[in-house]
């Protein structure tokens, strides 16, 4: 693939690998030494290096703000809490205001929605996320799903599903109602509370196998077209978070407008966006063509916040269910390796000025800089990926690690961010 943009020789490239992601051999490995050399090479000369008789440099004009894309991975409340810590670091460093597009999956989509469609005050947003995560959604979903009217409707829906019709009253609908009971969930996707911010919340269409990209500027399914109707934030987040093992697919019918202007009514059955891309990186990557997708964004930097557990040595399974689970994990890991590789390739080609990968499973000994008081990887690596309430201590540990890693890696690899 050819990457658009200027050549490497004329742009600064800061790179960082997953620092413990154990990427496959075919993934391009970054060179932090090369990045450091590039930074040193662009250090401006001191006054005594100025050529004799040279005209004084003109006064610098206002510099354009960098365009930053933020990707928040899936992973239930673990991802929400880890991402909250990352947003705290970006806010403190003055980077969050330069984010022009945020992409979220599952637990990351919940966080993205609460930030993009919630209160303008960061403190109020932080407090809202903290309250939701420490309260949890499991009991609320059970209460809504087991209400007498909901049970009756679910039974009718289940019987009609035998005839091939999509189910319309499920636990996932209870999640929609729970989200819509909150102010951010009742908003339409176009009604962001932060000026200039674009949003992308991704689900997976079970029919085409493609991503359904819900967004503030456009919602679309690339093989079909753009969705004509306004979409509620609650629907987008519930579709993105419908983990297949626990929640049935979300059933919605939309009018699609094709690239040739034709209109088509189509019912989608949507499951967790992480089935297609659990990192949320794909719609942010350079090199995407407007001829094939409605989600193309011109970015200078990408910050990826990944709450994955990484690869670990496991005992080889002997029986079918174990083999199937392990096979899925291997394929799933390879897909994420591919997204990280494309980030490296984009930076190598100069299509990005830099990127940071804040990775929960980073092995502490492989960090490029020491971090005082770092919450160790082992303290949170096994936390589950559901939406049950987190204890205040688990929230503190998970969010603190996200904040510590983001702060250190952003300062080390992209020190110019937040300093413009």
LUMTORFI-279380 format. One record per residue (C-alpha): x, z, y; residue in one letter. Coordinates in nm, 4 decimals. Layout:
<pts>
{x:X | z:Z | y:Y | rest:A}
...
</pts>
This chain:
<pts>
{x:0.0000 | z:0.0000 | y:0.0000 | rest:X}
{x:0.1219 | z:-0.0792 | y:0.3480 | rest:X}
{x:0.0876 | z:0.2057 | y:0.5936 | rest:X}
{x:0.0021 | z:0.1236 | y:0.9553 | rest:X}
{x:0.1972 | z:0.2677 | y:1.2431 | rest:X}
{x:0.5470 | z:0.2629 | y:1.3858 | rest:X}
{x:0.8564 | z:0.2679 | y:1.1718 | rest:X}
{x:1.0302 | z:0.5858 | y:1.0648 | rest:X}
{x:1.3184 | z:0.5177 | y:1.3023 | rest:X}
{x:1.1026 | z:0.5772 | y:1.6089 | rest:X}
{x:0.9014 | z:0.8779 | y:1.4989 | rest:X}
{x:0.9809 | z:1.2343 | y:1.4016 | rest:X}
{x:0.8900 | z:1.3146 | y:1.0432 | rest:X}
{x:0.8447 | z:1.6735 | y:0.9314 | rest:X}
{x:0.7674 | z:1.7163 | y:0.5662 | rest:X}
{x:0.6860 | z:1.9961 | y:0.3312 | rest:X}
{x:0.6138 | z:1.9873 | y:-0.0393 | rest:X}
{x:0.3726 | z:2.2108 | y:-0.2222 | rest:X}
{x:0.6511 | z:2.4653 | y:-0.2711 | rest:X}
{x:0.5632 | z:2.5462 | y:-0.6260 | rest:X}
{x:0.3008 | z:2.2848 | y:-0.7018 | rest:X}
{x:0.5242 | z:2.1542 | y:-0.9853 | rest:X}
{x:0.4429 | z:1.7972 | y:-0.8921 | rest:X}
{x:0.5019 | z:1.5261 | y:-1.1485 | rest:X}
{x:0.8163 | z:1.3155 | y:-1.1535 | rest:X}
{x:0.6392 | z:1.0169 | y:-0.9973 | rest:X}
{x:0.5481 | z:1.2178 | y:-0.6867 | rest:X}
{x:0.7832 | z:1.1500 | y:-0.3971 | rest:X}
{x:0.9756 | z:1.4648 | y:-0.3275 | rest:X}
{x:1.0370 | z:1.5455 | y:0.0394 | rest:X}
{x:1.3754 | z:1.6262 | y:0.1830 | rest:X}
{x:1.3661 | z:1.9218 | y:0.4161 | rest:X}
{x:1.7332 | z:1.8657 | y:0.4985 | rest:X}
{x:1.6514 | z:1.5156 | y:0.6181 | rest:X}
{x:1.3724 | z:1.6541 | y:0.8344 | rest:X}
{x:1.6103 | z:1.9061 | y:0.9854 | rest:X}
{x:1.8636 | z:1.6331 | y:1.0587 | rest:X}
{x:1.5887 | z:1.4329 | y:1.2305 | rest:X}
{x:1.4961 | z:1.7304 | y:1.4460 | rest:X}
{x:1.8615 | z:1.7858 | y:1.5452 | rest:X}
{x:1.9079 | z:1.4160 | y:1.6204 | rest:X}
{x:1.6226 | z:1.4263 | y:1.8714 | rest:X}
{x:1.7440 | z:1.7369 | y:2.0520 | rest:X}
{x:1.7699 | z:1.6406 | y:2.4204 | rest:X}
{x:2.1188 | z:1.6447 | y:2.5731 | rest:X}
{x:2.2236 | z:1.9382 | y:2.7857 | rest:X}
{x:2.3016 | z:1.9005 | y:3.1533 | rest:X}
{x:2.6789 | z:1.8607 | y:3.1033 | rest:X}
{x:2.6124 | z:1.5649 | y:2.8726 | rest:X}
{x:2.4397 | z:1.3654 | y:3.1476 | rest:X}
{x:2.6340 | z:1.0414 | y:3.2220 | rest:X}
{x:2.8126 | z:1.0503 | y:3.5563 | rest:X}
{x:2.6111 | z:0.8884 | y:3.8347 | rest:X}
{x:2.2942 | z:0.8630 | y:3.6289 | rest:X}
{x:1.9682 | z:0.8660 | y:3.8227 | rest:X}
{x:1.7750 | z:1.1906 | y:3.7888 | rest:X}
{x:1.5078 | z:1.1801 | y:3.5240 | rest:X}
{x:1.1521 | z:1.1425 | y:3.6554 | rest:X}
{x:0.9326 | z:1.4469 | y:3.6442 | rest:X}
{x:0.7454 | z:1.4564 | y:3.3133 | rest:X}
{x:0.3777 | z:1.3759 | y:3.3309 | rest:X}
{x:0.1058 | z:1.5421 | y:3.1273 | rest:X}
{x:0.1551 | z:1.4905 | y:2.7547 | rest:X}
{x:-0.1222 | z:1.3717 | y:2.5305 | rest:X}
{x:-0.2565 | z:1.6342 | y:2.2944 | rest:X}
{x:-0.1725 | z:1.5745 | y:1.9299 | rest:X}
{x:-0.4528 | z:1.4674 | y:1.6988 | rest:X}
{x:-0.4637 | z:1.7041 | y:1.4035 | rest:X}
{x:-0.6672 | z:1.6674 | y:1.0866 | rest:X}
{x:-0.7514 | z:1.9820 | y:0.8900 | rest:X}
{x:-0.8378 | z:1.9731 | y:0.5185 | rest:X}
{x:-0.9918 | z:2.2822 | y:0.3541 | rest:X}
{x:-0.9919 | z:2.2716 | y:-0.0252 | rest:X}
{x:-1.2529 | z:2.3882 | y:-0.2709 | rest:X}
{x:-1.2392 | z:2.7107 | y:-0.4676 | rest:X}
{x:-1.5441 | z:2.9260 | y:-0.3927 | rest:X}
{x:-1.4952 | z:3.2346 | y:-0.1784 | rest:X}
{x:-1.1257 | z:3.2345 | y:-0.2698 | rest:X}
{x:-1.0951 | z:2.9098 | y:-0.0718 | rest:X}
{x:-1.3156 | z:3.0426 | y:0.2087 | rest:X}
{x:-1.1041 | z:3.3576 | y:0.2481 | rest:X}
{x:-0.7694 | z:3.1796 | y:0.2168 | rest:X}
{x:-0.8834 | z:2.9183 | y:0.4664 | rest:X}
{x:-1.0038 | z:3.1870 | y:0.7066 | rest:X}
{x:-0.6502 | z:3.3256 | y:0.7147 | rest:X}
{x:-0.5122 | z:2.9769 | y:0.7815 | rest:X}
{x:-0.7550 | z:2.9272 | y:1.0715 | rest:X}
{x:-0.6499 | z:3.2634 | y:1.2158 | rest:X}
{x:-0.2879 | z:3.1446 | y:1.2213 | rest:X}
{x:-0.3793 | z:2.8076 | y:1.3742 | rest:X}
{x:-0.5908 | z:2.9813 | y:1.6373 | rest:X}
{x:-0.3122 | z:3.2247 | y:1.7276 | rest:X}
{x:-0.0548 | z:2.9416 | y:1.7532 | rest:X}
{x:-0.2807 | z:2.7298 | y:1.9757 | rest:X}
{x:-0.3150 | z:2.4540 | y:1.7161 | rest:X}
{x:-0.6811 | z:2.4933 | y:1.6246 | rest:X}
{x:-0.7923 | z:2.3454 | y:1.9548 | rest:X}
{x:-0.6052 | z:2.0237 | y:1.8695 | rest:X}
{x:-0.7966 | z:1.9719 | y:1.5448 | rest:X}
{x:-1.0043 | z:1.6559 | y:1.5968 | rest:X}
{x:-1.1484 | z:1.6312 | y:1.2446 | rest:X}
{x:-1.2058 | z:1.8901 | y:0.9721 | rest:X}
{x:-1.2717 | z:1.7987 | y:0.6093 | rest:X}
{x:-1.4109 | z:2.0568 | y:0.3671 | rest:X}
{x:-1.4897 | z:2.0807 | y:-0.0049 | rest:X}
{x:-1.7072 | z:2.3475 | y:-0.1714 | rest:X}
{x:-1.5806 | z:2.6855 | y:-0.0467 | rest:X}
{x:-1.3790 | z:2.4966 | y:0.2138 | rest:X}
{x:-1.6912 | z:2.3106 | y:0.3262 | rest:X}
{x:-1.8652 | z:2.6446 | y:0.3846 | rest:X}
{x:-1.5785 | z:2.7582 | y:0.6054 | rest:X}
{x:-1.5636 | z:2.4236 | y:0.7871 | rest:X}
{x:-1.9387 | z:2.4370 | y:0.8535 | rest:X}
{x:-1.9294 | z:2.7942 | y:0.9821 | rest:X}
{x:-1.6468 | z:2.7023 | y:1.2207 | rest:X}
{x:-1.7801 | z:2.3641 | y:1.3377 | rest:X}
{x:-2.1466 | z:2.4646 | y:1.3655 | rest:X}
{x:-2.1157 | z:2.8358 | y:1.4349 | rest:X}
{x:-2.0447 | z:3.0390 | y:1.7474 | rest:X}
{x:-1.7902 | z:2.9070 | y:1.9963 | rest:X}
{x:-1.6077 | z:3.2405 | y:2.0048 | rest:X}
{x:-1.3411 | z:3.2571 | y:1.7334 | rest:X}
{x:-1.3893 | z:3.6330 | y:1.7032 | rest:X}
{x:-1.7610 | z:3.5865 | y:1.6381 | rest:X}
{x:-1.6895 | z:3.3106 | y:1.3849 | rest:X}
{x:-1.4328 | z:3.5323 | y:1.2085 | rest:X}
{x:-1.6791 | z:3.8198 | y:1.1944 | rest:X}
{x:-1.9526 | z:3.5938 | y:1.0520 | rest:X}
{x:-1.7297 | z:3.4651 | y:0.7716 | rest:X}
{x:-1.6088 | z:3.8152 | y:0.6917 | rest:X}
{x:-1.9672 | z:3.9415 | y:0.6697 | rest:X}
{x:-2.0801 | z:3.6550 | y:0.4437 | rest:X}
{x:-1.7837 | z:3.6793 | y:0.2062 | rest:X}
{x:-1.8051 | z:4.0569 | y:0.1682 | rest:X}
{x:-2.1833 | z:4.0397 | y:0.1202 | rest:X}
{x:-2.1727 | z:3.7492 | y:-0.1247 | rest:X}
{x:-2.4297 | z:3.4886 | y:-0.2186 | rest:X}
{x:-2.4913 | z:3.5573 | y:-0.5893 | rest:X}
{x:-2.7627 | z:3.8216 | y:-0.5491 | rest:X}
{x:-2.9321 | z:3.6270 | y:-0.2726 | rest:X}
{x:-2.9399 | z:3.3131 | y:-0.4879 | rest:X}
{x:-3.0801 | z:3.5100 | y:-0.7804 | rest:X}
{x:-3.3499 | z:3.6643 | y:-0.5612 | rest:X}
{x:-3.4516 | z:3.3272 | y:-0.4189 | rest:X}
{x:-3.4402 | z:3.1485 | y:-0.7552 | rest:X}
{x:-3.6426 | z:3.4190 | y:-0.9342 | rest:X}
{x:-3.9185 | z:3.4487 | y:-0.6764 | rest:X}
{x:-4.2523 | z:3.3748 | y:-0.8552 | rest:X}
{x:-4.3220 | z:3.0567 | y:-0.6613 | rest:X}
{x:-3.9651 | z:2.9333 | y:-0.7170 | rest:X}
{x:-3.9843 | z:3.0041 | y:-1.0923 | rest:X}
{x:-4.3110 | z:2.8092 | y:-1.1223 | rest:X}
{x:-4.1714 | z:2.5156 | y:-0.9240 | rest:X}
{x:-3.8523 | z:2.5173 | y:-1.1318 | rest:X}
{x:-4.0547 | z:2.5060 | y:-1.4546 | rest:X}
{x:-4.2554 | z:2.2069 | y:-1.3350 | rest:X}
{x:-3.9349 | z:2.0376 | y:-1.2203 | rest:X}
{x:-3.7720 | z:2.0963 | y:-1.5580 | rest:X}
{x:-4.0664 | z:1.9426 | y:-1.7438 | rest:X}
{x:-4.0678 | z:1.6331 | y:-1.5209 | rest:X}
{x:-3.6927 | z:1.5970 | y:-1.5746 | rest:X}
{x:-3.7645 | z:1.5201 | y:-1.9410 | rest:X}
{x:-3.9204 | z:1.1940 | y:-1.8235 | rest:X}
{x:-3.6005 | z:1.1020 | y:-1.6416 | rest:X}
{x:-3.7034 | z:1.2125 | y:-1.2932 | rest:X}
{x:-3.4452 | z:1.4175 | y:-1.1003 | rest:X}
{x:-3.5031 | z:1.7917 | y:-1.0854 | rest:X}
{x:-3.6210 | z:1.9074 | y:-0.7446 | rest:X}
{x:-3.6425 | z:2.2882 | y:-0.7721 | rest:X}
{x:-3.3188 | z:2.4404 | y:-0.8952 | rest:X}
{x:-3.0658 | z:2.7131 | y:-0.8245 | rest:X}
{x:-2.8919 | z:2.4652 | y:-0.5970 | rest:X}
{x:-3.2101 | z:2.4450 | y:-0.3888 | rest:X}
{x:-3.1917 | z:2.8244 | y:-0.3653 | rest:X}
{x:-2.8417 | z:2.7792 | y:-0.2214 | rest:X}
{x:-2.9821 | z:2.5322 | y:0.0330 | rest:X}
{x:-3.2447 | z:2.7871 | y:0.1384 | rest:X}
{x:-2.9836 | z:3.0625 | y:0.1612 | rest:X}
{x:-2.7637 | z:2.8501 | y:0.3875 | rest:X}
{x:-3.0594 | z:2.7299 | y:0.5961 | rest:X}
{x:-3.1510 | z:3.0938 | y:0.6606 | rest:X}
{x:-2.8340 | z:3.1142 | y:0.8708 | rest:X}
{x:-2.8021 | z:2.9507 | y:1.2139 | rest:X}
{x:-2.5185 | z:2.7143 | y:1.1196 | rest:X}
{x:-2.7075 | z:2.5880 | y:0.8142 | rest:X}
{x:-3.0156 | z:2.4920 | y:1.0150 | rest:X}
{x:-2.8204 | z:2.2576 | y:1.2396 | rest:X}
{x:-2.8061 | z:1.8840 | y:1.1949 | rest:X}
{x:-2.4643 | z:1.7438 | y:1.1147 | rest:X}
{x:-2.4369 | z:1.5746 | y:1.4525 | rest:X}
{x:-2.4864 | z:1.9020 | y:1.6413 | rest:X}
{x:-2.1342 | z:2.0469 | y:1.6314 | rest:X}
{x:-2.0659 | z:2.3352 | y:1.8671 | rest:X}
{x:-1.7062 | z:2.2298 | y:1.9367 | rest:X}
{x:-1.6648 | z:1.9348 | y:2.1709 | rest:X}
{x:-1.4779 | z:1.6370 | y:2.0300 | rest:X}
{x:-1.4663 | z:1.7699 | y:1.6722 | rest:X}
{x:-1.5618 | z:1.5434 | y:1.3826 | rest:X}
{x:-1.6663 | z:1.6948 | y:1.0504 | rest:X}
{x:-1.6580 | z:1.5688 | y:0.6916 | rest:X}
{x:-1.8271 | z:1.7581 | y:0.4081 | rest:X}
{x:-1.7895 | z:1.5825 | y:0.0734 | rest:X}
{x:-2.0024 | z:1.5876 | y:-0.2406 | rest:X}
{x:-1.9769 | z:1.3673 | y:-0.5512 | rest:X}
{x:-2.2441 | z:1.1124 | y:-0.6444 | rest:X}
{x:-2.2986 | z:1.1297 | y:-1.0192 | rest:X}
{x:-2.4308 | z:0.7719 | y:-1.0404 | rest:X}
{x:-2.1527 | z:0.5771 | y:-0.8698 | rest:X}
{x:-1.8753 | z:0.8323 | y:-0.9175 | rest:X}
{x:-1.7912 | z:0.8030 | y:-0.5482 | rest:X}
{x:-1.7729 | z:1.0630 | y:-0.2743 | rest:X}
{x:-2.0725 | z:1.1198 | y:-0.0513 | rest:X}
{x:-1.9175 | z:1.1876 | y:0.2886 | rest:X}
{x:-2.1501 | z:1.3850 | y:0.5117 | rest:X}
{x:-2.0274 | z:1.3983 | y:0.8690 | rest:X}
{x:-2.1010 | z:1.4627 | y:1.2332 | rest:X}
{x:-2.0350 | z:1.0994 | y:1.3248 | rest:X}
{x:-2.1637 | z:0.9270 | y:1.0129 | rest:X}
{x:-2.2758 | z:1.0148 | y:0.6591 | rest:X}
{x:-2.2127 | z:0.7552 | y:0.3937 | rest:X}
{x:-2.1627 | z:0.6523 | y:0.0332 | rest:X}
{x:-1.9074 | z:0.3734 | y:0.0580 | rest:X}
{x:-2.0405 | z:0.1376 | y:-0.2156 | rest:X}
{x:-2.3917 | z:0.1570 | y:-0.0675 | rest:X}
{x:-2.3737 | z:0.2142 | y:0.3084 | rest:X}
{x:-2.4439 | z:0.4677 | y:0.5814 | rest:X}
{x:-2.7267 | z:0.7217 | y:0.5663 | rest:X}
{x:-2.9880 | z:0.6494 | y:0.8325 | rest:X}
{x:-3.1604 | z:0.9900 | y:0.8427 | rest:X}
{x:-3.0170 | z:1.3040 | y:1.0038 | rest:X}
{x:-2.8812 | z:1.5484 | y:0.7462 | rest:X}
{x:-2.8930 | z:1.9278 | y:0.7629 | rest:X}
{x:-2.5682 | z:2.1213 | y:0.7334 | rest:X}
{x:-2.7250 | z:2.3329 | y:0.4550 | rest:X}
{x:-2.7861 | z:2.0218 | y:0.2403 | rest:X}
{x:-2.4315 | z:1.8926 | y:0.2890 | rest:X}
{x:-2.2645 | z:2.2249 | y:0.2048 | rest:X}
{x:-2.4898 | z:2.2897 | y:-0.0974 | rest:X}
{x:-2.4153 | z:1.9438 | y:-0.2364 | rest:X}
{x:-2.0444 | z:1.9971 | y:-0.1855 | rest:X}
{x:-2.0533 | z:2.3410 | y:-0.3513 | rest:X}
{x:-2.2728 | z:2.2570 | y:-0.6544 | rest:X}
{x:-2.0122 | z:2.3501 | y:-0.9165 | rest:X}
{x:-2.1246 | z:2.1653 | y:-1.2333 | rest:X}
{x:-2.0882 | z:2.4585 | y:-1.4721 | rest:X}
{x:-2.3114 | z:2.6870 | y:-1.2645 | rest:X}
{x:-2.5337 | z:2.4805 | y:-1.0361 | rest:X}
{x:-2.7467 | z:2.1713 | y:-1.1121 | rest:X}
{x:-2.6885 | z:1.8623 | y:-0.8984 | rest:X}
{x:-2.8589 | z:1.8412 | y:-0.5615 | rest:X}
{x:-3.1296 | z:1.5753 | y:-0.5506 | rest:X}
{x:-3.1841 | z:1.3949 | y:-0.2193 | rest:X}
{x:-3.3327 | z:1.0569 | y:-0.1252 | rest:X}
{x:-3.1890 | z:0.8712 | y:0.1727 | rest:X}
{x:-3.2204 | z:0.5369 | y:0.3463 | rest:X}
{x:-2.8887 | z:0.3540 | y:0.3356 | rest:X}
{x:-2.7872 | z:0.0816 | y:0.5792 | rest:X}
{x:-2.5428 | z:-0.1605 | y:0.4201 | rest:X}
{x:-2.2595 | z:-0.3364 | y:0.6001 | rest:X}
{x:-2.4727 | z:-0.6502 | y:0.6085 | rest:X}
{x:-2.7571 | z:-0.4583 | y:0.7780 | rest:X}
{x:-2.9822 | z:-0.4396 | y:0.4724 | rest:X}
{x:-3.1679 | z:-0.1132 | y:0.4118 | rest:X}
{x:-3.2149 | z:0.0534 | y:0.0739 | rest:X}
{x:-3.3840 | z:0.3757 | y:-0.0388 | rest:X}
{x:-3.1792 | z:0.5543 | y:-0.3001 | rest:X}
{x:-3.1952 | z:0.8949 | y:-0.4679 | rest:X}
{x:-2.8625 | z:1.0699 | y:-0.5105 | rest:X}
{x:-2.7740 | z:1.3390 | y:-0.7613 | rest:X}
{x:-2.4802 | z:1.5187 | y:-0.6054 | rest:X}
{x:-2.2378 | z:1.7638 | y:-0.7582 | rest:X}
{x:-1.9326 | z:1.9544 | y:-0.6325 | rest:X}
{x:-1.7120 | z:1.7477 | y:-0.4013 | rest:X}
{x:-1.4077 | z:1.8844 | y:-0.5838 | rest:X}
{x:-1.4903 | z:1.6638 | y:-0.8818 | rest:X}
{x:-1.3825 | z:1.3680 | y:-0.6677 | rest:X}
{x:-1.1183 | z:1.5257 | y:-0.4415 | rest:X}
{x:-1.0777 | z:1.9022 | y:-0.4383 | rest:X}
{x:-0.8225 | z:1.8967 | y:-0.1557 | rest:X}
{x:-1.0462 | z:1.7182 | y:0.0954 | rest:X}
{x:-0.7503 | z:1.5015 | y:0.1958 | rest:X}
{x:-0.8720 | z:1.1539 | y:0.1067 | rest:X}
{x:-1.0824 | z:1.0796 | y:0.4186 | rest:X}
{x:-0.7989 | z:1.1943 | y:0.6468 | rest:X}
{x:-0.5208 | z:0.9801 | y:0.5021 | rest:X}
{x:-0.3786 | z:0.6899 | y:0.7015 | rest:X}
{x:-0.4212 | z:0.3362 | y:0.5735 | rest:X}
{x:-0.7966 | z:0.3536 | y:0.5165 | rest:X}
{x:-0.9842 | z:0.0366 | y:0.6053 | rest:X}
{x:-1.3003 | z:0.0311 | y:0.8155 | rest:X}
{x:-1.4061 | z:-0.2683 | y:0.6073 | rest:X}
{x:-1.4522 | z:-0.0373 | y:0.3089 | rest:X}
{x:-1.5370 | z:0.3058 | y:0.4509 | rest:X}
{x:-1.7073 | z:0.4489 | y:0.7564 | rest:X}
{x:-1.4633 | z:0.7409 | y:0.7648 | rest:X}
{x:-1.1387 | z:0.6272 | y:0.9281 | rest:X}
{x:-0.9530 | z:0.8691 | y:1.1557 | rest:X}
{x:-0.6414 | z:0.8125 | y:1.3646 | rest:X}
{x:-0.4321 | z:1.1269 | y:1.3274 | rest:X}
{x:-0.0826 | z:1.2408 | y:1.4197 | rest:X}
{x:-0.0679 | z:1.5417 | y:1.1887 | rest:X}
{x:-0.2497 | z:1.6719 | y:0.8839 | rest:X}
{x:-0.2707 | z:2.0370 | y:0.7829 | rest:X}
{x:-0.3877 | z:2.0834 | y:0.4245 | rest:X}
{x:-0.5072 | z:2.4274 | y:0.3152 | rest:X}
{x:-0.5104 | z:2.4377 | y:-0.0640 | rest:X}
{x:-0.6511 | z:2.7424 | y:-0.2462 | rest:X}
{x:-0.5667 | z:2.6077 | y:-0.5931 | rest:X}
{x:-0.4032 | z:2.8176 | y:-0.8622 | rest:X}
{x:-0.1365 | z:2.5616 | y:-0.9489 | rest:X}
{x:-0.0093 | z:2.4801 | y:-1.2945 | rest:X}
{x:0.0894 | z:2.7499 | y:-1.5338 | rest:X}
{x:0.2358 | z:2.7460 | y:-1.8822 | rest:X}
{x:-0.0466 | z:2.7934 | y:-2.1287 | rest:X}
{x:-0.0842 | z:2.8161 | y:-2.5029 | rest:X}
{x:-0.1774 | z:2.4766 | y:-2.6448 | rest:X}
{x:-0.5438 | z:2.4871 | y:-2.7575 | rest:X}
{x:-0.6334 | z:2.4054 | y:-3.1169 | rest:X}
{x:-1.0104 | z:2.3671 | y:-3.0976 | rest:X}
{x:-1.2345 | z:2.1112 | y:-2.9308 | rest:X}
{x:-1.3663 | z:2.3084 | y:-2.6331 | rest:X}
{x:-1.0193 | z:2.4297 | y:-2.5471 | rest:X}
{x:-0.8771 | z:2.0799 | y:-2.5803 | rest:X}
{x:-1.1464 | z:1.9357 | y:-2.3548 | rest:X}
{x:-1.0912 | z:2.2065 | y:-2.0921 | rest:X}
{x:-0.7151 | z:2.1601 | y:-2.0984 | rest:X}
{x:-0.7477 | z:1.7808 | y:-2.0800 | rest:X}
{x:-0.9681 | z:1.8157 | y:-1.7717 | rest:X}
{x:-0.7147 | z:2.0502 | y:-1.6094 | rest:X}
{x:-0.4334 | z:1.7997 | y:-1.6666 | rest:X}
{x:-0.6315 | z:1.5063 | y:-1.5234 | rest:X}
{x:-0.7479 | z:1.7227 | y:-1.2341 | rest:X}
{x:-0.3909 | z:1.8275 | y:-1.1533 | rest:X}
{x:-0.2658 | z:1.4698 | y:-1.1634 | rest:X}
{x:-0.5327 | z:1.3621 | y:-0.9139 | rest:X}
{x:-0.4218 | z:1.6322 | y:-0.6694 | rest:X}
{x:-0.0586 | z:1.5320 | y:-0.7193 | rest:X}
{x:-0.1600 | z:1.1812 | y:-0.6137 | rest:X}
{x:-0.3073 | z:1.3045 | y:-0.2853 | rest:X}
{x:0.0060 | z:1.5060 | y:-0.2072 | rest:X}
{x:0.2194 | z:1.2032 | y:-0.2889 | rest:X}
{x:0.0234 | z:0.9902 | y:-0.0425 | rest:X}
{x:0.0877 | z:1.2481 | y:0.2290 | rest:X}
{x:0.4600 | z:1.2223 | y:0.1620 | rest:X}
{x:0.4432 | z:0.8432 | y:0.1612 | rest:X}
{x:0.2554 | z:0.8394 | y:0.4918 | rest:X}
{x:0.5185 | z:1.0618 | y:0.6528 | rest:X}
{x:0.8011 | z:0.8512 | y:0.5079 | rest:X}
{x:0.6444 | z:0.5355 | y:0.6518 | rest:X}
{x:0.5872 | z:0.6891 | y:0.9940 | rest:X}
{x:0.2081 | z:0.6757 | y:0.9701 | rest:X}
{x:0.2049 | z:1.0508 | y:1.0329 | rest:X}
{x:0.4297 | z:1.2499 | y:1.2621 | rest:X}
{x:0.4159 | z:1.5370 | y:1.0190 | rest:X}
{x:0.2072 | z:1.7523 | y:0.7892 | rest:X}
{x:0.1896 | z:2.1022 | y:0.6493 | rest:X}
{x:0.0614 | z:2.2000 | y:0.3073 | rest:X}
{x:-0.0452 | z:2.5630 | y:0.2994 | rest:X}
{x:-0.0702 | z:2.6249 | y:-0.0730 | rest:X}
{x:-0.2007 | z:2.9508 | y:-0.2182 | rest:X}
{x:-0.0013 | z:2.9053 | y:-0.5394 | rest:X}
{x:0.3309 | z:2.8527 | y:-0.3605 | rest:X}
{x:0.6013 | z:3.0360 | y:-0.5503 | rest:X}
{x:0.7337 | z:3.2942 | y:-0.3095 | rest:X}
{x:1.0988 | z:3.2289 | y:-0.3976 | rest:X}
{x:1.0603 | z:2.8612 | y:-0.3032 | rest:X}
{x:0.9420 | z:2.9146 | y:0.0526 | rest:X}
{x:1.1728 | z:2.7521 | y:0.3116 | rest:X}
{x:1.1828 | z:3.0675 | y:0.5246 | rest:X}
{x:1.1489 | z:3.4373 | y:0.4400 | rest:X}
{x:0.8200 | z:3.5999 | y:0.5410 | rest:X}
{x:0.8242 | z:3.9724 | y:0.6122 | rest:X}
{x:0.5528 | z:4.1652 | y:0.4300 | rest:X}
{x:0.4273 | z:3.8559 | y:0.2464 | rest:X}
{x:0.1257 | z:3.9172 | y:0.0235 | rest:X}
{x:0.2699 | z:3.8144 | y:-0.3139 | rest:X}
{x:0.1309 | z:3.5186 | y:-0.5049 | rest:X}
{x:0.0532 | z:3.7350 | y:-0.8063 | rest:X}
{x:-0.1765 | z:3.9597 | y:-0.6003 | rest:X}
{x:-0.4419 | z:3.6893 | y:-0.5595 | rest:X}
{x:-0.3610 | z:3.3968 | y:-0.7893 | rest:X}
{x:-0.6192 | z:3.4970 | y:-1.0514 | rest:X}
{x:-0.9087 | z:3.5610 | y:-0.8132 | rest:X}
{x:-1.2168 | z:3.3660 | y:-0.9357 | rest:X}
{x:-1.3675 | z:3.0629 | y:-0.7629 | rest:X}
{x:-1.7279 | z:3.1764 | y:-0.7346 | rest:X}
{x:-1.9483 | z:3.2985 | y:-0.4497 | rest:X}
{x:-1.9804 | z:3.6620 | y:-0.5613 | rest:X}
{x:-1.9026 | z:3.9221 | y:-0.2970 | rest:X}
{x:-1.5369 | z:3.9930 | y:-0.2307 | rest:X}
{x:-1.4219 | z:4.3482 | y:-0.1754 | rest:X}
{x:-1.2746 | z:4.4065 | y:0.1700 | rest:X}
{x:-0.9349 | z:4.4548 | y:0.0060 | rest:X}
{x:-0.9471 | z:4.1241 | y:-0.1842 | rest:X}
{x:-1.0556 | z:3.9496 | y:0.1343 | rest:X}
{x:-0.7716 | z:4.1117 | y:0.3262 | rest:X}
{x:-0.5099 | z:4.0096 | y:0.0706 | rest:X}
{x:-0.6341 | z:3.6526 | y:0.0323 | rest:X}
{x:-0.6812 | z:3.5869 | y:0.4039 | rest:X}
{x:-0.3512 | z:3.7510 | y:0.4943 | rest:X}
{x:-0.1561 | z:3.5293 | y:0.2553 | rest:X}
{x:-0.3269 | z:3.2224 | y:0.4001 | rest:X}
{x:-0.2413 | z:3.3368 | y:0.7516 | rest:X}
{x:0.1198 | z:3.4227 | y:0.6670 | rest:X}
{x:0.1925 | z:3.0929 | y:0.4910 | rest:X}
{x:0.0252 | z:2.8791 | y:0.7585 | rest:X}
{x:0.2013 | z:3.0545 | y:1.0434 | rest:X}
{x:0.5452 | z:3.0263 | y:0.8819 | rest:X}
{x:0.5143 | z:2.6683 | y:0.7542 | rest:X}
{x:0.3650 | z:2.5318 | y:1.0767 | rest:X}
{x:0.6445 | z:2.6909 | y:1.2803 | rest:X}
{x:0.9118 | z:2.5660 | y:1.0401 | rest:X}
{x:0.7989 | z:2.2083 | y:0.9799 | rest:X}
{x:0.5952 | z:2.1216 | y:1.2900 | rest:X}
{x:0.7254 | z:2.3520 | y:1.5634 | rest:X}
{x:0.6020 | z:2.1183 | y:1.8352 | rest:X}
{x:0.2378 | z:2.1809 | y:1.7437 | rest:X}
{x:0.0761 | z:2.4331 | y:1.9726 | rest:X}
{x:0.3646 | z:2.3995 | y:2.2191 | rest:X}
{x:0.2356 | z:2.0956 | y:2.4099 | rest:X}
</pts>
